[in-house]
Amino acid sequence: MNFTDFKFHPLVEAGITAAGYVTPTPIQNEALPPVLAGSDVMGLAQTGTGKTAVFVLPILQSLVRGRRGKLRALIISPTRELAEQTNEVIKSLGKRTGIKSVTIYGGVNPERQIRALRGGAEIAVACPGRLLDLMDQKVLSLSNIEILVLDEADQMFDMGFLPGIRKIVKATPVERQTLLFSATMPPEIRSLASDFLKNPVTIQVGETRPPETVSHAIYNVQQNHKTGMLLTLLDQTGNGQVLVFTRTKHRARKLAEQLAKNGISSTSLQGNLSQNQRDAAMLRFRSGRARVLVATDIAARGIDISMISHVVNFDMPDTAEAYTHRIGRTGRMENSGMALTFVTPEDTQMVRTIERMMGCKLERREMEGFDPKEYEAQAAARSATQNPVQQQTHNNNQRSNYPRRRFAPTAG
């Protein structure tokens, strides 16, 4: 089967062809027919399976034939990065249709968003917080919404957005098509689906585990050896782009700086950055000017770059689901990828939890070319060149690095 079999409007089909879409992915193949038929759909699929097109293409198909200049489709996203990524797909697939879209999220001046809404945007891709603000200010109305999409519903639940989402949904017409997509389906999301969806068609592709296109391995390491091990690893990963996850914002920034000092083009993405700084970091990484992006979990679902060859968990995630979301940034759209995790002694239980989720043991590896004693000697030599104040700060940081990883003040 290919995309021509769905009989899209010629203007939509032109965008599909221009984007290089030929053969649907499994979730596209299963979910597009009921969505195009107007049914409510609850989709459960791994990240990186192509589900964005499952709702973008039917939205374009519906809107290209109807009224223009009114907000008719709303896509709710958990993060700014995912909202922008979704909007890029809309613009790519819909560039021949003339349909206007706008992203709505906080952290930036709302004037551009307000102008786009008043200028006749037909699709809004919105984060709940800013959308609620604009609703309270009477800047926009959801009374003409025909298609409502709740994307990454489980992450929105984790982020505490459900009360706001309920308020948003109540502001939309009762007669609408509702689509809900989630990587996992906890009881709270099933309850949300039962409240908002009418006789939904349930589509489940694969299990809630990492995609099969990703290989996995772990490296046992002491906390204060992680940076040296990462530098060694980056020498062995070829030319592909690498996404490195840390637990804290400070560590993400600090680690990116340390990589840059060692001659590795890198940038960071974390919550302390302004929206302009986030956009600049993503542009550097997306364009390939930065080979390594060091990020907190804010980036776990907001990056869609096919050239990411490796995801490195510099810090172990808090949950097995977070592991799935992180490593879903590689091995996307049938490409192969590698997920590598640094494991300290305190991470043992989480490794077992991840292995139970995956149904198999993670491969244990030794880092060839990395000598912990040599790394410590080099670190000691660097410390010897510091002045007494710097030396004392360094010693204090090293003491706080291990074993209390959660509160570590340095990248380690």
CORQUI-V718381 format. One record per pair of residues at least 4 apart in sequence whose C-alpha atoms are under 7 Angstrom apart, sorted by the first residue. I is the first residue (numbers start at 1). J is the second residue. Records with the same first field share a line. If there is no record, write none. Layout:
I->J ; J
This chain:
1->5 ; 23
2->22 ; 23 ; 24
3->22 ; 23 ; 24
8->12 ; 13 ; 61
9->13 ; 61
10->14
11->15 ; 96 ; 97
12->16 ; 60 ; 61 ; 93 ; 94 ; 96 ; 97
13->17
14->18 ; 96
15->19 ; 92 ; 93 ; 94 ; 95 ; 96
16->20 ; 21 ; 93
17->21
19->92 ; 93
24->28 ; 29
25->29 ; 49 ; 50
26->30 ; 205
27->31 ; 49 ; 51 ; 205
28->32 ; 50 ; 51 ; 54
31->35 ; 54 ; 203
32->36 ; 54
33->37
34->38 ; 39
35->39 ; 40 ; 41 ; 58
36->58
38->177
39->177 ; 200 ; 201
40->177 ; 178 ; 179 ; 197 ; 198 ; 199 ; 200 ; 201
41->178 ; 179 ; 180 ; 200 ; 201 ; 202
42->179 ; 180 ; 181 ; 200 ; 201 ; 202 ; 203
43->180 ; 181 ; 182 ; 202 ; 203 ; 204
44->181 ; 182 ; 183 ; 184 ; 203 ; 204 ; 205
45->182 ; 183 ; 204 ; 205 ; 206
46->183 ; 208 ; 209 ; 210 ; 211
47->183 ; 325 ; 328
48->328 ; 329 ; 332 ; 333
49->332 ; 333
50->333
52->56 ; 86
53->57
55->59
56->60 ; 90
57->61
58->62
59->63
60->64 ; 94
64->97
68->122
69->120 ; 121 ; 122
70->120 ; 121 ; 122
71->121 ; 122 ; 123 ; 144 ; 145
72->122 ; 123 ; 144 ; 145 ; 146 ; 147
73->122 ; 123 ; 124 ; 145 ; 146 ; 147 ; 148
74->123 ; 124 ; 125 ; 145 ; 147 ; 148 ; 149
75->124 ; 125 ; 126 ; 148 ; 149 ; 150
76->125 ; 126 ; 127 ; 128 ; 149 ; 150 ; 151
77->82 ; 83 ; 125 ; 126 ; 127 ; 150 ; 151 ; 152
78->127 ; 152 ; 155 ; 156
79->83 ; 127 ; 302
80->84 ; 105 ; 127
81->85 ; 302 ; 303
82->86 ; 301 ; 302
83->87 ; 103 ; 125 ; 126
84->88 ; 103
85->89 ; 302
86->90
87->91 ; 103 ; 125
88->92
89->93
90->94
91->95
94->99
99->122
100->121 ; 122 ; 123
101->121 ; 122 ; 123 ; 124
102->113 ; 116 ; 121 ; 123 ; 124 ; 125
103->124 ; 125 ; 126
104->113 ; 124 ; 125 ; 126 ; 127 ; 130 ; 131
105->126 ; 127 ; 130
106->129 ; 130
107->274 ; 275
108->275
110->114
111->115
112->116
113->117
114->118
115->119
116->120 ; 121
117->121
126->131
127->131
128->132 ; 161 ; 164 ; 165
129->133
130->134
131->135
132->136
133->137
134->138 ; 139 ; 140
135->139 ; 140 ; 141
142->171 ; 172
143->171 ; 172 ; 173
145->172 ; 173
146->176 ; 177
147->176 ; 177 ; 178
148->177 ; 178 ; 179
149->178 ; 179 ; 180
150->179 ; 180 ; 181
151->180 ; 181 ; 182
152->156 ; 181 ; 182 ; 183
153->157 ; 180 ; 181 ; 182 ; 189
154->158 ; 182 ; 183 ; 184 ; 185 ; 189
155->159
156->160 ; 161 ; 162
157->161 ; 162
161->165
162->166
163->167
164->168
165->169
166->170
167->171
168->172
178->197
183->208
184->208
185->189 ; 190
186->190
187->191
188->192
189->193
190->194
191->195
192->196
193->197
209->324 ; 357 ; 358
210->324 ; 328
213->331 ; 334 ; 335 ; 336 ; 337
214->330 ; 331 ; 336 ; 337 ; 338 ; 339
215->337 ; 338 ; 339
216->338 ; 339 ; 340 ; 362 ; 363
217->339 ; 340 ; 341 ; 362 ; 363 ; 364 ; 365
218->340 ; 341 ; 342 ; 343 ; 362 ; 363 ; 364 ; 365
219->341 ; 342 ; 343 ; 364 ; 365 ; 366
220->342 ; 343 ; 344
221->225 ; 226 ; 342 ; 343 ; 344
222->226 ; 344
223->344 ; 401 ; 402 ; 412
224->401 ; 412
225->229 ; 372 ; 412
226->230 ; 412
227->231 ; 411 ; 412
228->232 ; 375
229->233 ; 370
230->234
231->235
232->236 ; 369 ; 370
233->237
240->307 ; 308 ; 309
241->291 ; 292 ; 307 ; 308 ; 309 ; 310
242->291 ; 292 ; 293 ; 308 ; 309 ; 310 ; 311
243->292 ; 293 ; 294 ; 308 ; 310 ; 311 ; 312
244->293 ; 294 ; 295 ; 311 ; 312 ; 313 ; 314
245->294 ; 295 ; 296 ; 297 ; 312 ; 313 ; 314 ; 315
246->251 ; 252 ; 295 ; 296 ; 313 ; 314 ; 315
247->296 ; 315
248->252 ; 296
249->253 ; 270 ; 271 ; 296
250->254
251->255 ; 409 ; 410 ; 411
252->256 ; 268 ; 270 ; 294 ; 295 ; 296
253->257 ; 268
254->258 ; 410 ; 411
255->259 ; 411
256->260 ; 266 ; 267 ; 268 ; 294
257->261
258->262
259->263 ; 264 ; 266
260->264 ; 265 ; 266
265->290 ; 291 ; 292
266->290 ; 291 ; 292 ; 293
267->281 ; 290 ; 292 ; 293 ; 294
268->281 ; 293 ; 294 ; 295
269->278 ; 281 ; 294 ; 295 ; 296
270->295 ; 296 ; 298
273->277 ; 278
274->278
275->279
276->280
277->281
278->282
279->283
280->284
281->285
282->286
283->287
284->288 ; 289 ; 290
285->289 ; 290 ; 291 ; 293
286->305
295->299
299->303
300->325 ; 326
301->325
303->329
304->329
306->332
308->330
309->330 ; 337 ; 338
310->330 ; 337 ; 338 ; 339
311->327 ; 330 ; 338 ; 339 ; 340
312->339 ; 340 ; 341
313->340 ; 341 ; 342
314->341 ; 342
315->342
316->341 ; 342 ; 343 ; 347
317->322 ; 323
318->322
319->323
320->324 ; 353 ; 354
321->325
322->326
323->327
324->328
327->339
330->337
331->335 ; 336 ; 337
343->347
347->351
348->352
349->353
350->354
351->355
352->356
353->357
354->358
355->359 ; 360 ; 361 ; 362
356->360
371->375
372->376
373->377
374->378
375->379
376->380
377->381
378->382
379->383
380->384
381->385
383->391
386->390 ; 391
387->391
388->392
389->393
390->394
391->395
392->396
393->397
394->398
395->399
396->400
397->401 ; 409 ; 410
400->404 ; 408
401->405 ; 408 ; 409 ; 412
404->408
